[in-house]
Amino acid sequence: MKQLTWRELNHVLASKTEDEVLAMLTEEKEGRKRIVVLERLHQRYNVLRCTRERVDLMRGAARHV
C-alpha cells in the first residue's frame, strides 16, 4: 500500500470493501505498524463487518409488532 496522508486514507477507505480494508489492515500490521493507521483501518473494518453481520442477522429474523 502506498503511503497515504490521513485525508487520503479516509477518502480511500470510504470506497473499499470489507475484504479490501482487511487486506490493508493485514499489510499495515506486517509492514509499517503505525498505530494511528492500524486504529483507523480497524475502525473501518469493524464498521463494515458489523454492518454485514447485522444484515445477515436481520435476514433470519421475523418482525413482531
PDB file of N, H, CA, C and O in Angstrom:
ATOM      1  N   MET A   1       0.849  -1.180   0.000  1.00  0.00           N
ATOM      2  CA  MET A   1       0.000   0.000   0.000  1.00  0.00           C
ATOM      3  C   MET A   1       0.886   1.231   0.000  1.00  0.00           C
ATOM      4  O   MET A   1       1.797   1.350   0.820  1.00  0.00           O
ATOM      5  N   LYS A   2       0.625   2.124  -0.898  1.00  0.00           N
ATOM      6  H   LYS A   2      -0.114   2.027  -1.564  1.00  0.00           H
ATOM      7  CA  LYS A   2       1.384   3.375  -0.955  1.00  0.00           C
ATOM      8  C   LYS A   2       1.067   4.206   0.276  1.00  0.00           C
ATOM      9  O   LYS A   2      -0.059   4.186   0.775  1.00  0.00           O
ATOM     10  N   GLN A   3       2.045   4.922   0.757  1.00  0.00           N
ATOM     11  H   GLN A   3       2.959   4.938   0.352  1.00  0.00           H
ATOM     12  CA  GLN A   3       1.837   5.754   1.938  1.00  0.00           C
ATOM     13  C   GLN A   3       0.865   6.878   1.603  1.00  0.00           C
ATOM     14  O   GLN A   3       1.077   7.631   0.652  1.00  0.00           O
ATOM     15  N   LEU A   4      -0.195   6.983   2.385  1.00  0.00           N
ATOM     16  H   LEU A   4      -0.367   6.371   3.157  1.00  0.00           H
ATOM     17  CA  LEU A   4      -1.234   7.983   2.160  1.00  0.00           C
ATOM     18  C   LEU A   4      -1.228   8.994   3.288  1.00  0.00           C
ATOM     19  O   LEU A   4      -0.831   8.688   4.413  1.00  0.00           O
ATOM     20  N   THR A   5      -1.674  10.203   2.977  1.00  0.00           N
ATOM     21  H   THR A   5      -1.997  10.451   2.064  1.00  0.00           H
ATOM     22  CA  THR A   5      -1.906  11.173   4.048  1.00  0.00           C
ATOM     23  C   THR A   5      -3.165  10.738   4.789  1.00  0.00           C
ATOM     24  O   THR A   5      -3.910   9.883   4.311  1.00  0.00           O
ATOM     25  N   TRP A   6      -3.395  11.321   5.944  1.00  0.00           N
ATOM     26  H   TRP A   6      -2.790  12.015   6.332  1.00  0.00           H
ATOM     27  CA  TRP A   6      -4.584  10.991   6.731  1.00  0.00           C
ATOM     28  C   TRP A   6      -5.853  11.271   5.925  1.00  0.00           C
ATOM     29  O   TRP A   6      -6.782  10.463   5.920  1.00  0.00           O
ATOM     30  N   ARG A   7      -5.885  12.387   5.264  1.00  0.00           N
ATOM     31  H   ARG A   7      -5.130  13.043   5.268  1.00  0.00           H
ATOM     32  CA  ARG A   7      -7.054  12.766   4.456  1.00  0.00           C
ATOM     33  C   ARG A   7      -7.264  11.780   3.304  1.00  0.00           C
ATOM     34  O   ARG A   7      -8.392  11.365   3.039  1.00  0.00           O
ATOM     35  N   GLU A   8      -6.186  11.408   2.624  1.00  0.00           N
ATOM     36  H   GLU A   8      -5.269  11.745   2.840  1.00  0.00           H
ATOM     37  CA  GLU A   8      -6.278  10.442   1.525  1.00  0.00           C
ATOM     38  C   GLU A   8      -6.749   9.078   2.032  1.00  0.00           C
ATOM     39  O   GLU A   8      -7.573   8.421   1.395  1.00  0.00           O
ATOM     40  N   LEU A   9      -6.221   8.662   3.178  1.00  0.00           N
ATOM     41  H   LEU A   9      -5.551   9.196   3.695  1.00  0.00           H
ATOM     42  CA  LEU A   9      -6.615   7.382   3.745  1.00  0.00           C
ATOM     43  C   LEU A   9      -8.119   7.359   4.016  1.00  0.00           C
ATOM     44  O   LEU A   9      -8.798   6.400   3.650  1.00  0.00           O
ATOM     45  N   ASN A  10      -8.633   8.383   4.640  1.00  0.00           N
ATOM     46  H   ASN A  10      -8.082   9.162   4.938  1.00  0.00           H
ATOM     47  CA  ASN A  10     -10.061   8.435   4.935  1.00  0.00           C
ATOM     48  C   ASN A  10     -10.902   8.469   3.668  1.00  0.00           C
ATOM     49  O   ASN A  10     -11.975   7.867   3.614  1.00  0.00           O
ATOM     50  N   HIS A  11     -10.427   9.161   2.665  1.00  0.00           N
ATOM     51  H   HIS A  11      -9.556   9.650   2.708  1.00  0.00           H
ATOM     52  CA  HIS A  11     -11.150   9.221   1.387  1.00  0.00           C
ATOM     53  C   HIS A  11     -11.170   7.850   0.714  1.00  0.00           C
ATOM     54  O   HIS A  11     -12.207   7.419   0.211  1.00  0.00           O
ATOM     55  N   VAL A  12     -10.041   7.173   0.702  1.00  0.00           N
ATOM     56  H   VAL A  12      -9.197   7.523   1.111  1.00  0.00           H
ATOM     57  CA  VAL A  12      -9.918   5.851   0.072  1.00  0.00           C
ATOM     58  C   VAL A  12     -10.764   4.817   0.817  1.00  0.00           C
ATOM     59  O   VAL A  12     -11.412   3.979   0.190  1.00  0.00           O
ATOM     60  N   LEU A  13     -10.759   4.872   2.139  1.00  0.00           N
ATOM     61  H   LEU A  13     -10.232   5.553   2.648  1.00  0.00           H
ATOM     62  CA  LEU A  13     -11.487   3.876   2.924  1.00  0.00           C
ATOM     63  C   LEU A  13     -12.985   3.886   2.644  1.00  0.00           C
ATOM     64  O   LEU A  13     -13.642   2.851   2.748  1.00  0.00           O
ATOM     65  N   ALA A  14     -13.523   5.039   2.294  1.00  0.00           N
ATOM     66  H   ALA A  14     -12.989   5.880   2.210  1.00  0.00           H
ATOM     67  CA  ALA A  14     -14.959   5.143   2.049  1.00  0.00           C
ATOM     68  C   ALA A  14     -15.418   4.268   0.892  1.00  0.00           C
ATOM     69  O   ALA A  14     -16.584   3.876   0.839  1.00  0.00           O
ATOM     70  N   SER A  15     -14.519   3.956  -0.032  1.00  0.00           N
ATOM     71  H   SER A  15     -13.572   4.274   0.011  1.00  0.00           H
ATOM     72  CA  SER A  15     -14.923   3.181  -1.209  1.00  0.00           C
ATOM     73  C   SER A  15     -14.427   1.732  -1.179  1.00  0.00           C
ATOM     74  O   SER A  15     -14.654   0.984  -2.131  1.00  0.00           O
ATOM     75  N   LYS A  16     -13.760   1.333  -0.108  1.00  0.00           N
ATOM     76  H   LYS A  16     -13.575   1.940   0.665  1.00  0.00           H
ATOM     77  CA  LYS A  16     -13.198  -0.017  -0.020  1.00  0.00           C
ATOM     78  C   LYS A  16     -14.216  -0.995   0.559  1.00  0.00           C
ATOM     79  O   LYS A  16     -15.057  -0.628   1.380  1.00  0.00           O
ATOM     80  N   THR A  17     -14.120  -2.248   0.114  1.00  0.00           N
ATOM     81  H   THR A  17     -13.437  -2.546  -0.552  1.00  0.00           H
ATOM     82  CA  THR A  17     -14.961  -3.315   0.652  1.00  0.00           C
ATOM     83  C   THR A  17     -14.348  -3.836   1.945  1.00  0.00           C
ATOM     84  O   THR A  17     -13.220  -3.493   2.301  1.00  0.00           O
ATOM     85  N   GLU A  18     -15.107  -4.663   2.629  1.00  0.00           N
ATOM     86  H   GLU A  18     -16.022  -4.941   2.339  1.00  0.00           H
ATOM     87  CA  GLU A  18     -14.621  -5.277   3.866  1.00  0.00           C
ATOM     88  C   GLU A  18     -13.329  -6.057   3.616  1.00  0.00           C
ATOM     89  O   GLU A  18     -12.375  -5.940   4.386  1.00  0.00           O
ATOM     90  N   ASP A  19     -13.294  -6.840   2.558  1.00  0.00           N
ATOM     91  H   ASP A  19     -14.068  -6.935   1.933  1.00  0.00           H
ATOM     92  CA  ASP A  19     -12.092  -7.629   2.245  1.00  0.00           C
ATOM     93  C   ASP A  19     -10.901  -6.748   1.902  1.00  0.00           C
ATOM     94  O   ASP A  19      -9.772  -7.056   2.282  1.00  0.00           O
ATOM     95  N   GLU A  20     -11.143  -5.657   1.189  1.00  0.00           N
ATOM     96  H   GLU A  20     -12.060  -5.407   0.880  1.00  0.00           H
ATOM     97  CA  GLU A  20     -10.057  -4.746   0.827  1.00  0.00           C
ATOM     98  C   GLU A  20      -9.480  -4.056   2.061  1.00  0.00           C
ATOM     99  O   GLU A  20      -8.265  -3.899   2.182  1.00  0.00           O
ATOM    100  N   VAL A  21     -10.360  -3.647   2.972  1.00  0.00           N
ATOM    101  H   VAL A  21     -11.347  -3.775   2.873  1.00  0.00           H
ATOM    102  CA  VAL A  21      -9.894  -2.993   4.196  1.00  0.00           C
ATOM    103  C   VAL A  21      -9.126  -3.999   5.056  1.00  0.00           C
ATOM    104  O   VAL A  21      -8.107  -3.653   5.654  1.00  0.00           O
ATOM    105  N   LEU A  22      -9.606  -5.228   5.120  1.00  0.00           N
ATOM    106  H   LEU A  22     -10.434  -5.509   4.635  1.00  0.00           H
ATOM    107  CA  LEU A  22      -8.891  -6.257   5.874  1.00  0.00           C
ATOM    108  C   LEU A  22      -7.502  -6.486   5.278  1.00  0.00           C
ATOM    109  O   LEU A  22      -6.533  -6.653   6.018  1.00  0.00           O
ATOM    110  N   ALA A  23      -7.398  -6.494   3.972  1.00  0.00           N
ATOM    111  H   ALA A  23      -8.185  -6.358   3.370  1.00  0.00           H
ATOM    112  CA  ALA A  23      -6.097  -6.652   3.318  1.00  0.00           C
ATOM    113  C   ALA A  23      -5.177  -5.480   3.665  1.00  0.00           C
ATOM    114  O   ALA A  23      -3.991  -5.676   3.928  1.00  0.00           O
ATOM    115  N   MET A  24      -5.724  -4.264   3.666  1.00  0.00           N
ATOM    116  H   MET A  24      -6.688  -4.104   3.453  1.00  0.00           H
ATOM    117  CA  MET A  24      -4.933  -3.085   4.034  1.00  0.00           C
ATOM    118  C   MET A  24      -4.467  -3.191   5.490  1.00  0.00           C
ATOM    119  O   MET A  24      -3.324  -2.864   5.809  1.00  0.00           O
ATOM    120  N   LEU A  25      -5.361  -3.649   6.363  1.00  0.00           N
ATOM    121  H   LEU A  25      -6.290  -3.915   6.104  1.00  0.00           H
ATOM    122  CA  LEU A  25      -5.035  -3.804   7.778  1.00  0.00           C
ATOM    123  C   LEU A  25      -3.928  -4.840   7.962  1.00  0.00           C
ATOM    124  O   LEU A  25      -2.981  -4.617   8.716  1.00  0.00           O
ATOM    125  N   THR A  26      -4.049  -5.953   7.280  1.00  0.00           N
ATOM    126  H   THR A  26      -4.818  -6.134   6.667  1.00  0.00           H
ATOM    127  CA  THR A  26      -3.037  -7.005   7.354  1.00  0.00           C
ATOM    128  C   THR A  26      -1.687  -6.503   6.855  1.00  0.00           C
ATOM    129  O   THR A  26      -0.648  -6.761   7.463  1.00  0.00           O
ATOM    130  N   GLU A  27      -1.720  -5.784   5.740  1.00  0.00           N
ATOM    131  H   GLU A  27      -2.563  -5.575   5.246  1.00  0.00           H
ATOM    132  CA  GLU A  27      -0.481  -5.242   5.172  1.00  0.00           C
ATOM    133  C   GLU A  27       0.185  -4.268   6.143  1.00  0.00           C
ATOM    134  O   GLU A  27       1.404  -4.284   6.311  1.00  0.00           O
ATOM    135  N   GLU A  28      -0.619  -3.425   6.775  1.00  0.00           N
ATOM    136  H   GLU A  28      -1.610  -3.411   6.638  1.00  0.00           H
ATOM    137  CA  GLU A  28      -0.074  -2.460   7.736  1.00  0.00           C
ATOM    138  C   GLU A  28       0.504  -3.192   8.954  1.00  0.00           C
ATOM    139  O   GLU A  28       1.567  -2.820   9.451  1.00  0.00           O
ATOM    140  N   LYS A  29      -0.186  -4.220   9.431  1.00  0.00           N
ATOM    141  H   LYS A  29      -1.050  -4.522   9.028  1.00  0.00           H
ATOM    142  CA  LYS A  29       0.306  -4.996  10.582  1.00  0.00           C
ATOM    143  C   LYS A  29       1.631  -5.668  10.272  1.00  0.00           C
ATOM    144  O   LYS A  29       2.495  -5.766  11.144  1.00  0.00           O
ATOM    145  N   GLU A  30       1.804  -6.130   9.046  1.00  0.00           N
ATOM    146  H   GLU A  30       1.102  -6.051   8.337  1.00  0.00           H
ATOM    147  CA  GLU A  30       3.031  -6.830   8.657  1.00  0.00           C
ATOM    148  C   GLU A  30       4.129  -5.872   8.210  1.00  0.00           C
ATOM    149  O   GLU A  30       5.298  -6.249   8.129  1.00  0.00           O
ATOM    150  N   GLY A  31       3.747  -4.645   7.925  1.00  0.00           N
ATOM    151  H   GLY A  31       2.797  -4.339   7.992  1.00  0.00           H
ATOM    152  CA  GLY A  31       4.707  -3.681   7.404  1.00  0.00           C
ATOM    153  C   GLY A  31       5.064  -2.610   8.414  1.00  0.00           C
ATOM    154  O   GLY A  31       5.824  -2.843   9.354  1.00  0.00           O
ATOM    155  N   ARG A  32       4.505  -1.439   8.204  1.00  0.00           N
ATOM    156  H   ARG A  32       3.888  -1.250   7.441  1.00  0.00           H
ATOM    157  CA  ARG A  32       4.940  -0.255   8.949  1.00  0.00           C
ATOM    158  C   ARG A  32       4.482  -0.207  10.402  1.00  0.00           C
ATOM    159  O   ARG A  32       5.154   0.395  11.239  1.00  0.00           O
ATOM    160  N   LYS A  33       3.345  -0.832  10.714  1.00  0.00           N
ATOM    161  H   LYS A  33       2.799  -1.321  10.034  1.00  0.00           H
ATOM    162  CA  LYS A  33       2.845  -0.928  12.094  1.00  0.00           C
ATOM    163  C   LYS A  33       2.586   0.438  12.740  1.00  0.00           C
ATOM    164  O   LYS A  33       2.873   0.636  13.921  1.00  0.00           O
ATOM    165  N   ARG A  34       2.043   1.370  11.962  1.00  0.00           N
ATOM    166  H   ARG A  34       1.809   1.209  11.003  1.00  0.00           H
ATOM    167  CA  ARG A  34       1.729   2.696  12.503  1.00  0.00           C
ATOM    168  C   ARG A  34       0.440   2.611  13.315  1.00  0.00           C
ATOM    169  O   ARG A  34      -0.602   2.212  12.794  1.00  0.00           O
ATOM    170  N   ILE A  35       0.511   2.980  14.574  1.00  0.00           N
ATOM    171  H   ILE A  35       1.357   3.304  14.997  1.00  0.00           H
ATOM    172  CA  ILE A  35      -0.611   2.811  15.498  1.00  0.00           C
ATOM    173  C   ILE A  35      -1.860   3.534  15.008  1.00  0.00           C
ATOM    174  O   ILE A  35      -2.935   2.936  14.971  1.00  0.00           O
ATOM    175  N   VAL A  36      -1.746   4.799  14.634  1.00  0.00           N
ATOM    176  H   VAL A  36      -0.873   5.285  14.665  1.00  0.00           H
ATOM    177  CA  VAL A  36      -2.950   5.542  14.239  1.00  0.00           C
ATOM    178  C   VAL A  36      -3.565   4.973  12.959  1.00  0.00           C
ATOM    179  O   VAL A  36      -4.786   4.980  12.803  1.00  0.00           O
ATOM    180  N   VAL A  37      -2.740   4.489  12.058  1.00  0.00           N
ATOM    181  H   VAL A  37      -1.748   4.483  12.185  1.00  0.00           H
ATOM    182  CA  VAL A  37      -3.250   3.888  10.816  1.00  0.00           C
ATOM    183  C   VAL A  37      -3.907   2.553  11.133  1.00  0.00           C
ATOM    184  O   VAL A  37      -4.976   2.253  10.602  1.00  0.00           O
ATOM    185  N   LEU A  38      -3.288   1.747  11.986  1.00  0.00           N
ATOM    186  H   LEU A  38      -2.419   1.991  12.417  1.00  0.00           H
ATOM    187  CA  LEU A  38      -3.890   0.479  12.396  1.00  0.00           C
ATOM    188  C   LEU A  38      -5.247   0.711  13.064  1.00  0.00           C
ATOM    189  O   LEU A  38      -6.212  -0.004  12.795  1.00  0.00           O
ATOM    190  N   GLU A  39      -5.308   1.707  13.927  1.00  0.00           N
ATOM    191  H   GLU A  39      -4.524   2.288  14.146  1.00  0.00           H
ATOM    192  CA  GLU A  39      -6.577   2.019  14.598  1.00  0.00           C
ATOM    193  C   GLU A  39      -7.647   2.427  13.594  1.00  0.00           C
ATOM    194  O   GLU A  39      -8.785   1.965  13.683  1.00  0.00           O
ATOM    195  N   ARG A  40      -7.301   3.280  12.647  1.00  0.00           N
ATOM    196  H   ARG A  40      -6.377   3.655  12.575  1.00  0.00           H
ATOM    197  CA  ARG A  40      -8.282   3.761  11.660  1.00  0.00           C
ATOM    198  C   ARG A  40      -8.741   2.625  10.763  1.00  0.00           C
ATOM    199  O   ARG A  40      -9.935   2.497  10.490  1.00  0.00           O
ATOM    200  N   LEU A  41      -7.813   1.798  10.301  1.00  0.00           N
ATOM    201  H   LEU A  41      -6.843   1.901  10.523  1.00  0.00           H
ATOM    202  CA  LEU A  41      -8.182   0.662   9.461  1.00  0.00           C
ATOM    203  C   LEU A  41      -9.078  -0.304  10.233  1.00  0.00           C
ATOM    204  O   LEU A  41     -10.054  -0.823   9.692  1.00  0.00           O
ATOM    205  N   HIS A  42      -8.741  -0.540  11.490  1.00  0.00           N
ATOM    206  H   HIS A  42      -7.948  -0.118  11.930  1.00  0.00           H
ATOM    207  CA  HIS A  42      -9.562  -1.445  12.298  1.00  0.00           C
ATOM    208  C   HIS A  42     -10.949  -0.855  12.525  1.00  0.00           C
ATOM    209  O   HIS A  42     -11.941  -1.583  12.480  1.00  0.00           O
ATOM    210  N   GLN A  43     -11.033   0.435  12.767  1.00  0.00           N
ATOM    211  H   GLN A  43     -10.227   1.026  12.804  1.00  0.00           H
ATOM    212  CA  GLN A  43     -12.347   1.087  12.925  1.00  0.00           C
ATOM    213  C   GLN A  43     -13.214   0.855  11.700  1.00  0.00           C
ATOM    214  O   GLN A  43     -14.369   0.445  11.811  1.00  0.00           O
ATOM    215  N   ARG A  44     -12.653   1.119  10.542  1.00  0.00           N
ATOM    216  H   ARG A  44     -11.714   1.453  10.451  1.00  0.00           H
ATOM    217  CA  ARG A  44     -13.419   0.976   9.298  1.00  0.00           C
ATOM    218  C   ARG A  44     -13.792  -0.473   9.042  1.00  0.00           C
ATOM    219  O   ARG A  44     -14.921  -0.767   8.649  1.00  0.00           O
ATOM    220  N   TYR A  45     -12.847  -1.385   9.264  1.00  0.00           N
ATOM    221  H   TYR A  45     -11.930  -1.147   9.583  1.00  0.00           H
ATOM    222  CA  TYR A  45     -13.120  -2.805   9.087  1.00  0.00           C
ATOM    223  C   TYR A  45     -14.260  -3.243  10.010  1.00  0.00           C
ATOM    224  O   TYR A  45     -15.155  -3.979   9.595  1.00  0.00           O
ATOM    225  N   ASN A  46     -14.220  -2.790  11.248  1.00  0.00           N
ATOM    226  H   ASN A  46     -13.494  -2.192  11.585  1.00  0.00           H
ATOM    227  CA  ASN A  46     -15.246  -3.166  12.219  1.00  0.00           C
ATOM    228  C   ASN A  46     -16.624  -2.657  11.805  1.00  0.00           C
ATOM    229  O   ASN A  46     -17.612  -3.378  11.946  1.00  0.00           O
ATOM    230  N   VAL A  47     -16.707  -1.437  11.301  1.00  0.00           N
ATOM    231  H   VAL A  47     -15.905  -0.851  11.187  1.00  0.00           H
ATOM    232  CA  VAL A  47     -17.993  -0.893  10.836  1.00  0.00           C
ATOM    233  C   VAL A  47     -18.543  -1.748   9.699  1.00  0.00           C
ATOM    234  O   VAL A  47     -19.722  -2.101   9.702  1.00  0.00           O
ATOM    235  N   LEU A  48     -17.704  -2.080   8.735  1.00  0.00           N
ATOM    236  H   LEU A  48     -16.746  -1.793   8.732  1.00  0.00           H
ATOM    237  CA  LEU A  48     -18.148  -2.885   7.594  1.00  0.00           C
ATOM    238  C   LEU A  48     -18.560  -4.287   8.029  1.00  0.00           C
ATOM    239  O   LEU A  48     -19.570  -4.813   7.562  1.00  0.00           O
ATOM    240  N   ARG A  49     -17.781  -4.891   8.921  1.00  0.00           N
ATOM    241  H   ARG A  49     -16.960  -4.464   9.300  1.00  0.00           H
ATOM    242  CA  ARG A  49     -18.085  -6.241   9.402  1.00  0.00           C
ATOM    243  C   ARG A  49     -19.389  -6.260  10.199  1.00  0.00           C
ATOM    244  O   ARG A  49     -20.226  -7.141  10.004  1.00  0.00           O
ATOM    245  N   CYS A  50     -19.559  -5.295  11.087  1.00  0.00           N
ATOM    246  H   CYS A  50     -18.879  -4.578  11.245  1.00  0.00           H
ATOM    247  CA  CYS A  50     -20.788  -5.225  11.891  1.00  0.00           C
ATOM    248  C   CYS A  50     -22.018  -5.000  11.015  1.00  0.00           C
ATOM    249  O   CYS A  50     -23.076  -5.577  11.264  1.00  0.00           O
ATOM    250  N   THR A  51     -21.878  -4.172  10.005  1.00  0.00           N
ATOM    251  H   THR A  51     -21.018  -3.704   9.802  1.00  0.00           H
ATOM    252  CA  THR A  51     -22.994  -3.925   9.087  1.00  0.00           C
ATOM    253  C   THR A  51     -23.370  -5.207   8.362  1.00  0.00           C
ATOM    254  O   THR A  51     -24.553  -5.532   8.251  1.00  0.00           O
ATOM    255  N   ARG A  52     -22.384  -5.935   7.869  1.00  0.00           N
ATOM    256  H   ARG A  52     -21.423  -5.671   7.959  1.00  0.00           H
ATOM    257  CA  ARG A  52     -22.642  -7.207   7.185  1.00  0.00           C
ATOM    258  C   ARG A  52     -23.299  -8.208   8.134  1.00  0.00           C
ATOM    259  O   ARG A  52     -24.265  -8.876   7.765  1.00  0.00           O
ATOM    260  N   GLU A  53     -22.777  -8.310   9.351  1.00  0.00           N
ATOM    261  H   GLU A  53     -21.993  -7.768   9.651  1.00  0.00           H
ATOM    262  CA  GLU A  53     -23.339  -9.252  10.312  1.00  0.00           C
ATOM    263  C   GLU A  53     -24.766  -8.883  10.688  1.00  0.00           C
ATOM    264  O   GLU A  53     -25.611  -9.762  10.858  1.00  0.00           O
ATOM    265  N   ARG A  54     -25.040  -7.590  10.818  1.00  0.00           N
ATOM    266  H   ARG A  54     -24.353  -6.876  10.680  1.00  0.00           H
ATOM    267  CA  ARG A  54     -26.392  -7.131  11.165  1.00  0.00           C
ATOM    268  C   ARG A  54     -27.372  -7.463  10.051  1.00  0.00           C
ATOM    269  O   ARG A  54     -28.492  -7.900  10.319  1.00  0.00           O
ATOM    270  N   VAL A  55     -26.963  -7.260   8.806  1.00  0.00           N
ATOM    271  H   VAL A  55     -26.054  -6.906   8.587  1.00  0.00           H
ATOM    272  CA  VAL A  55     -27.815  -7.596   7.660  1.00  0.00           C
ATOM    273  C   VAL A  55     -28.087  -9.094   7.652  1.00  0.00           C
ATOM    274  O   VAL A  55     -29.226  -9.514   7.446  1.00  0.00           O
ATOM    275  N   ASP A  56     -27.060  -9.899   7.873  1.00  0.00           N
ATOM    276  H   ASP A  56     -26.135  -9.558   8.040  1.00  0.00           H
ATOM    277  CA  ASP A  56     -27.232 -11.356   7.918  1.00  0.00           C
ATOM    278  C   ASP A  56     -28.183 -11.757   9.042  1.00  0.00           C
ATOM    279  O   ASP A  56     -29.039 -12.621   8.856  1.00  0.00           O
ATOM    280  N   LEU A  57     -28.034 -11.135  10.193  1.00  0.00           N
ATOM    281  H   LEU A  57     -27.339 -10.433  10.344  1.00  0.00           H
ATOM    282  CA  LEU A  57     -28.889 -11.427  11.333  1.00  0.00           C
ATOM    283  C   LEU A  57     -30.343 -11.069  11.041  1.00  0.00           C
ATOM    284  O   LEU A  57     -31.253 -11.838  11.352  1.00  0.00           O
ATOM    285  N   MET A  58     -30.555  -9.902  10.445  1.00  0.00           N
ATOM    286  H   MET A  58     -29.816  -9.277  10.193  1.00  0.00           H
ATOM    287  CA  MET A  58     -31.918  -9.438  10.183  1.00  0.00           C
ATOM    288  C   MET A  58     -32.602 -10.260   9.093  1.00  0.00           C
ATOM    289  O   MET A  58     -33.828 -10.363   9.076  1.00  0.00           O
ATOM    290  N   ARG A  59     -31.835 -10.834   8.201  1.00  0.00           N
ATOM    291  H   ARG A  59     -30.839 -10.751   8.215  1.00  0.00           H
ATOM    292  CA  ARG A  59     -32.435 -11.680   7.162  1.00  0.00           C
ATOM    293  C   ARG A  59     -33.159 -12.867   7.779  1.00  0.00           C
ATOM    294  O   ARG A  59     -34.166 -13.323   7.238  1.00  0.00           O
ATOM    295  N   GLY A  60     -32.669 -13.369   8.887  1.00  0.00           N
ATOM    296  H   GLY A  60     -31.851 -12.999   9.326  1.00  0.00           H
ATOM    297  CA  GLY A  60     -33.271 -14.533   9.514  1.00  0.00           C
ATOM    298  C   GLY A  60     -34.272 -14.202  10.601  1.00  0.00           C
ATOM    299  O   GLY A  60     -34.820 -15.103  11.236  1.00  0.00           O
ATOM    300  N   ALA A  61     -34.513 -12.934  10.819  1.00  0.00           N
ATOM    301  H   ALA A  61     -34.068 -12.203  10.302  1.00  0.00           H
ATOM    302  CA  ALA A  61     -35.411 -12.516  11.896  1.00  0.00           C
ATOM    303  C   ALA A  61     -36.816 -12.268  11.365  1.00  0.00           C
ATOM    304  O   ALA A  61     -37.010 -11.908  10.204  1.00  0.00           O
ATOM    305  N   ALA A  62     -37.785 -12.469  12.243  1.00  0.00           N
ATOM    306  H   ALA A  62     -37.627 -12.762  13.186  1.00  0.00           H
ATOM    307  CA  ALA A  62     -39.185 -12.167  11.911  1.00  0.00           C
ATOM    308  C   ALA A  62     -39.583 -10.882  12.628  1.00  0.00           C
ATOM    309  O   ALA A  62     -39.142 -10.604  13.743  1.00  0.00           O
ATOM    310  N   ARG A  63     -40.415 -10.124  11.968  1.00  0.00           N
ATOM    311  H   ARG A  63     -40.774 -10.350  11.062  1.00  0.00           H
ATOM    312  CA  ARG A  63     -40.906  -8.879  12.576  1.00  0.00           C
ATOM    313  C   ARG A  63     -42.108  -9.195  13.462  1.00  0.00           C
ATOM    314  O   ARG A  63     -43.071  -9.818  13.015  1.00  0.00           O
ATOM    315  N   HIS A  64     -42.043  -8.771  14.694  1.00  0.00           N
ATOM    316  H   HIS A  64     -41.261  -8.265  15.057  1.00  0.00           H
ATOM    317  CA  HIS A  64     -43.181  -8.897  15.625  1.00  0.00           C
ATOM    318  C   HIS A  64     -43.506  -7.517  16.135  1.00  0.00           C
ATOM    319  O   HIS A  64     -42.688  -6.863  16.783  1.00  0.00           O
ATOM    320  N   VAL A  65     -44.686  -7.093  15.838  1.00  0.00           N
ATOM    321  H   VAL A  65     -45.350  -7.624  15.312  1.00  0.00           H
ATOM    322  CA  VAL A  65     -45.104  -5.755  16.267  1.00  0.00           C
ATOM    323  C   VAL A  65     -46.214  -5.869  17.257  1.00  0.00           C
ATOM    324  O   VAL A  65     -46.713  -4.854  17.745  1.00  0.00           O
TER     325      VAL A  65
END
